[in-house]
């Protein structure tokens, strides 16, 4: 099918009302990360309902392929012939991380975005810009593919991670998810993200001695120990700067003193250091630099451990998926598709490390200033545009001639 005919098919088949409806249902289903937890529990009721009562039934109604959900609520649906190539992975997410101070985070309201500088109808809710707008667009695109009557000559995999980066690794390493290339369903303002810095989370644990707050002389306060550690961590500098990705950096992003108990001087402080890495940076070297910066905190003991790690990514712009999305933007919207690099960390780096080159593209865009804890929204027009881009790319890459 030539590009003009494909564009006309997509414009004629996209069901805007369906997309708006499924987006509202996604936004009304709470999937926020429990405070202080790196991931939700596998039996988290909100996550279970989101995956099994909304996403899974939508995919099953399309009858494009079998849908499997495991005990962690990771979902995989494979469509088309079981061939190695061509193949494409659509990777979505469930857990939301921001908009903690939003007045109605699970309202799913459809209203004007004028108060936020967007002069069109928007959907409001936690996760709207993070990834729920992109997930709704992907479901609408799959519905369009099912309605198009175009047979797939390649393998299309839709997967949903229930727990961010750890869930993505499990999908690949335990569920065997593989593809020639991948599209991350994340809010990018419908720009294609080619690269990002890596992210390594360090946890610095400072231990002292607890006591009743009436007898501070018996304590070795973890609060004081943390203050000393924080002062030294200010000197931690990571070398390197990339003209596209930005600088390597280390930032203190969290502090918790334990136990949280009345009239108790805590004996433990946990400090989270958020490290942004460039291609070639080794996590072990970052850990060594942090330990060197902290030095000896006697009489306190100090330990540095690693948490979540997302490798950096730098995807070639000539990836077939990027070419298909670029063609889609030109044919559908008469515009040139923007390719960008983001300061945030995604899963493209990990996927590339296992042989799956990936880019991100989706409606909405997270604010990186203090608005990250406030209202979150996605413009409906942007979600409709994303659905058209997704459907075009799927059929261009995998559709029968």
C-alpha positions in Angstrom: 0.0 0.0 0.0 1.4 3.4 -0.9 1.8 6.1 1.7 -1.1 8.2 0.6 -3.5 5.3 0.6 -2.3 4.2 4.0 -2.7 7.7 5.5 -6.2 7.9 4.1 -7.1 4.5 5.6 -5.9 5.6 9.0 -7.6 8.9 9.0 -10.9 7.2 8.0 -10.7 4.5 10.6 -9.4 6.1 13.8 -12.2 6.2 16.4 -11.6 9.4 18.4 -14.5 8.7 20.7 -13.1 5.3 21.6 -9.7 6.8 22.4 -11.2 9.4 24.6 -13.3 6.9 26.5 -10.4 4.4 27.1 -8.2 7.3 28.2 -10.7 8.4 30.8 -11.0 4.9 32.1 -7.3 4.5 32.4 -7.0 7.8 34.3 -9.8 6.9 36.7 -7.9 3.7 37.7 -5.4 4.5 40.4 -1.9 3.0 39.7 0.2 5.4 41.7 3.4 4.1 43.4 3.1 3.6 47.1 5.0 6.4 49.0 8.6 5.4 49.7 8.3 2.1 47.7 10.4 1.3 44.6 7.6 -0.7 43.1 4.0 -1.8 43.8 3.4 -5.2 45.4 2.4 -7.9 42.8 -1.0 -8.2 44.4 -1.6 -4.4 44.6 -5.4 -4.1 44.0 -5.2 -0.9 41.9 -2.6 -2.3 39.6 -4.5 -5.6 39.3 -7.7 -3.9 38.3 -5.9 -1.6 35.9 -4.2 -4.5 34.0 -6.9 -7.2 34.3 -10.1 -5.2 34.2 -9.2 -2.5 31.6 -6.1 -3.2 29.5 -6.5 -7.0 29.2 -10.2 -6.9 28.2 -9.5 -4.2 25.6 -6.9 -6.3 23.9 -9.0 -9.5 24.1 -11.9 -7.7 22.4 -9.6 -6.9 19.4 -8.9 -10.7 19.0 -5.5 -9.9 17.4 -3.7 -12.5 19.4 -3.5 -14.3 22.8 -3.2 -12.1 25.9 -1.2 -13.4 28.8 -0.9 -11.8 32.3 1.4 -13.3 34.9 1.3 -13.2 38.7 3.1 -9.8 38.7 0.5 -8.3 36.4 3.0 -8.1 33.5 1.0 -8.4 30.3 2.1 -9.7 26.9 0.0 -9.9 23.7 1.6 -11.3 20.5 0.0 -10.5 17.2 0.7 -11.7 13.6 2.8 -14.6 12.5 5.4 -16.0 14.9 8.5 -14.9 12.9 11.7 -13.4 14.0 11.7 -10.5 11.6 10.2 -8.1 10.9 8.9 -7.5 14.4 8.0 -4.6 16.6 7.5 -4.2 20.4 5.1 -1.7 21.8 6.1 -1.2 25.4 3.6 0.4 27.8 3.7 1.1 31.6 1.2 0.9 34.4 2.7 2.5 37.5 2.5 6.3 37.8 5.1 8.3 39.7 4.2 12.0 39.8 1.3 14.6 40.4 1.3 13.8 44.1 -0.3 17.2 44.9 -3.0 17.0 42.3 -6.4 17.8 43.8 -8.2 15.0 41.8 -5.5 12.7 40.6 -7.9 9.9 39.6 -10.8 12.1 38.3 -10.2 11.7 34.6 -11.9 15.0 33.9 -12.2 16.2 30.3 -12.0 20.0 30.3 -10.3 22.9 28.7 -6.5 23.2 29.3 -6.6 27.0 28.9 -5.5 27.5 32.5 -2.3 25.6 31.7 -1.7 27.3 28.3 -3.4 24.7 26.2 -6.3 26.0 24.2 -8.1 22.7 23.6 -9.8 19.9 25.4 -7.5 17.9 27.7 -7.8 14.8 29.9 -6.6 15.4 33.5 -5.3 12.7 35.8 -2.2 11.2 37.3 -0.1 9.5 34.6 -1.9 11.4 31.7 1.4 12.9 30.4 3.7 10.3 31.8 2.3 7.3 29.9 -1.5 6.8 30.1 -2.1 9.1 27.1 0.4 7.0 25.1 -1.2 3.7 26.3 -4.7 4.9 25.3 -3.3 6.0 21.9 -1.7 2.6 21.4 -4.9 0.7 22.2 -6.8 2.9 19.7 -4.1 2.2 17.1 -4.4 -1.5 17.7 -8.2 -1.2 17.3 -7.6 0.6 14.0 -5.2 -2.2 12.9 -7.8 -4.8 13.7 -10.5 -2.8 11.7 -8.2 -2.2 8.7 -8.4 -5.7 7.4 -4.7 -5.5 6.6 -2.9 -8.8 7.4 0.3 -8.6 9.4 3.3 -10.2 7.7 5.5 -9.5 10.8 5.2 -10.1 14.5 3.8 -7.3 16.7 4.2 -7.6 20.5 2.3 -5.4 23.0 3.7 -5.6 26.5 2.9 -3.7 29.7 5.4 -3.4 32.5 3.8 -3.4 36.0 6.8 -2.0 37.7 8.9 0.3 35.6 12.5 -0.6 34.8 12.4 -3.8 36.8 9.3 -4.9 35.0 10.9 -4.3 31.6 13.8 -6.4 32.6 11.5 -9.2 33.7 9.6 -9.1 30.5 12.8 -9.6 28.5 14.7 -11.9 30.8 11.8 -14.0 32.2 9.0 -13.8 29.7 11.3 -13.9 26.6 10.0 -10.7 25.0 12.0 -10.0 21.8 11.7 -7.8 18.7 13.7 -6.1 16.0 12.9 -2.7 17.5 10.7 -1.2 20.1 8.5 1.9 20.7 8.3 3.1 24.3 4.8 4.4 25.0 5.8 7.5 27.0 4.9 11.2 26.9 7.3 13.0 24.7 5.1 15.7 23.1 4.8 13.3 20.1 8.5 13.9 19.4 10.8 10.9 18.9 13.3 10.5 21.7 16.5 9.0 20.2 18.6 9.1 23.3 18.8 9.8 27.0 21.3 9.7 29.9 21.4 6.6 32.1 20.3 6.7 35.7 21.8 4.9 38.7 20.3 5.2 42.1 22.7 5.0 45.0 21.5 4.4 48.6 23.8 5.7 51.3 23.0 4.2 54.7 24.4 6.0 57.8 24.1 4.1 61.1 24.5 5.4 64.6 22.7 4.6 67.8 19.1 5.3 68.9 18.0 6.6 72.3 15.0 8.3 73.9 15.0 12.0 73.0 15.1 12.9 76.7 18.6 11.4 76.8 20.5 12.6 73.7 23.7 11.9 75.5 23.0 8.2 75.0 22.4 8.5 71.2 24.6 8.7 68.2 22.0 10.6 66.1 21.6 9.5 62.5 20.3 13.0 61.8 23.7 14.4 62.7 25.4 11.6 60.7 23.3 12.3 57.7 24.2 16.0 57.9 27.9 15.1 57.7 27.3 12.7 54.8 25.3 15.3 52.9 28.0 17.9 53.3 30.6 15.5 51.8 28.2 14.4 49.0 28.0 18.0 47.8 31.6 17.5 46.6 30.7 14.5 44.5 31.2 15.4 40.8 30.8 13.0 37.9 33.0 13.8 34.9 31.7 14.2 31.3 29.4 16.3 29.2 27.6 15.3 26.0 26.3 18.0 23.6 23.1 16.1 23.1 22.5 14.3 26.3 23.9 16.8 28.8 26.3 16.4 31.7 26.9 13.5 34.0 25.7 14.5 37.4 25.0 13.3 41.0 22.1 14.8 43.0 20.9 14.1 46.5 17.2 13.2 45.9 16.0 11.8 49.1 16.5 11.5 52.9 14.8 9.4 55.5 15.7 8.9 59.1 14.5 5.8 60.9 12.8 4.6 63.0 9.9 7.1 62.7 8.8 6.9 66.4 7.7 9.4 69.0 10.5 10.7 71.3 13.1 8.6 69.6 16.4 9.8 68.2 16.9 7.7 65.0 19.8 5.3 64.5 19.6 5.0 60.7 19.6 7.5 57.9 19.0 6.6 54.2 20.1 9.0 51.6 19.2 8.6 47.9 21.7 9.9 45.4 20.3 10.2 41.8 23.2 9.8 39.3 22.8 10.6 35.6 25.3 8.8 33.4 26.7 9.1 29.9 27.5 6.3 27.4 30.7 4.6 28.6 30.1 5.5 32.3 30.4 2.4 34.5 28.2 2.1 37.6 31.0 0.6 39.6 33.1 3.7 39.1 30.3 5.9 40.3 29.9 3.8 43.4 33.7 4.1 44.0 33.5 7.9 43.6 30.6 8.1 46.1 32.5 6.1 48.7 35.6 8.2 48.2 33.6 11.4 48.6 32.1 10.1 51.9 35.3 8.9 53.3 35.4 7.8 57.0 32.4 9.0 59.0 33.5 7.4 62.3 31.9 7.0 64.8 29.1 6.4 62.3 29.2 3.4 59.9 28.3 4.1 56.2 27.4 1.8 53.4 26.8 2.6 49.7 24.6 0.2 47.7 23.0 0.4 44.2 19.4 0.4 43.3 17.6 0.9 40.0 19.9 1.2 37.0 18.9 2.3 33.5 21.7 2.4 31.0 22.0 5.5 28.7 20.8 5.3 25.1 21.8 6.8 21.8 19.6 5.2 19.0 20.6 5.8 15.3 18.2 8.1 13.6 18.0 5.7 10.6 16.2 3.0 12.6 13.3 1.7 10.4 10.8 2.6 13.1 12.1 6.2 13.1 11.8 6.4 9.4 8.2 5.0 9.5 7.2 7.5 12.2 8.8 10.3 10.2 6.9 9.3 7.1 3.7 9.0 9.1 4.0 12.6 10.4 4.6 13.9 6.9 1.7 12.0 5.3 -0.8 12.4 8.1 -0.1 15.8 9.5 2.0 17.5 6.8 4.7 18.2 9.3 8.4 17.2 9.9 8.8 14.9 12.9 11.1 16.2 15.6 13.8 14.0 17.0 15.2 14.9 20.4 17.2 13.8 23.4 15.7 13.9 26.8 17.3 14.6 30.2 15.1 11.9 31.8 16.0 8.2 31.9 14.0 5.7 29.9 14.3 2.0 29.1 15.8 2.4 25.6 19.3 1.9 26.9 18.5 -1.4 28.5 16.6 -2.7 25.5 19.5 -1.7 23.2 21.9 -3.7 25.5 19.9 -6.8 24.7 19.7 -6.2 21.0 16.4 -4.3 20.8 17.0 -0.7 19.5 14.3 1.5 20.9 12.9 5.0 20.8 10.1 6.8 22.7 7.2 8.7 21.3 3.8 9.7 22.8 1.4 12.4 23.7 1.9 14.7 26.7 5.0 15.8 28.3 6.0 15.7 32.0 6.9 19.0 33.5 10.4 18.9 34.9 10.0 22.0 37.2 7.9 22.2 40.3 4.8 21.4 38.2 5.9 17.8 38.3 3.9 17.4 41.6 0.9 19.4 40.4 -1.8 18.9 37.8 -1.1 16.4 35.0 -2.9 16.4 31.7 -2.7 15.4 28.1 -4.4 17.2 25.1 -6.9 15.0 23.3 -5.7 16.2 20.0 -2.2 15.0 20.8 -3.5 11.6 21.7 -5.4 11.3 18.5 -2.3 12.3 16.5 -0.2 9.7 18.4 -2.7 7.0 17.6 -2.5 7.8 13.9 1.3 7.8 14.1 1.4 4.4 15.9 -1.1 2.8 13.5 0.8 4.1 10.4 4.1 2.8 11.7 2.7 -0.6 12.6 1.1 -1.1 9.2 4.1 0.3 7.3 6.6 -1.9 9.1 4.5 -5.1 9.5 1.5 -4.9 7.2 1.2 -7.1 4.2 1.9 -5.4 0.9 
